Amino acid sequence: MDHGLLHTEKILADRKTFYLDLKQNARGMVVKITEDVSGNRDTIMVPAEILGDFIAALSDIKATADEQG
């Protein structure tokens, strides 16, 4: 069991699964984003203090994708 886990979300997309985990450790809070494709995993860590910037950037990218699609 992961005692540092505060919240988790799972997103299914075709053959990929994305896990978004809010975790806390001695250095603070981070969001761990893991992509799982047939058992192969890649992970990035986003410090919680920049989540607003991260989400704003993703919103801008989504707006552009929506305009193009």
N, C-alpha and C positions, 0 to 999 in steps of 0.2 A: 504494500500500500504506500502511496506517495503522500506523505504528511504535509509537503509543501504545496500541494494542489488545492487551489481555492475555487476554481470553476473550470468546467470543460465544455466544449461544443464540438460536434462532429458534423461534417458536411460531406455528402456523397455526390460524386460527379463522375459519371461513366465508370471507368475502371479505377478511378482514384478515390481515396478517402483523405480528407483533410481533418486534422485534429488541432483545435485551438485551446491551449491550456494556460490559464492564469495561474502562475506559481509564485511563491514567495520563498526567499532564502535570506541568508545573512546580509546580502548586498542589496536587497529590495525586491520589488515585484517585476516580473517579466511575463510576456506572452510568448509561449513556445508554440510555433506553428510547424506542424509536421505533415508532410505529404507522403502517403503510403500508396505505392503502386505495386501490386502483386508481391508484397513483402519487402520491397526495396523502399527505404525511407530516407528522406532529406528533411533537415530541420533548420529553422532560423529562430533566433531569439530577438524579441523586440522589447526594449526597456519600457515599462509601464508609463514612465514620465513622458515618452514621446508618442504614446498611442493616439493622441489627438492629431498630431501631424501625420502619422501613418494612415489613419482613417481618412483624413482630408485628402491626402494624395491618392488613395484608392478611390475616393468619391470622384475626384477629377478624372481619373483614368476611366471609371465607369461612364461618366458623362460623355467623354470622347468616344468610347466604344459604342454607346447608345446612338450617338450622332452618326457614326460610320455604318452601323448595322441596319 
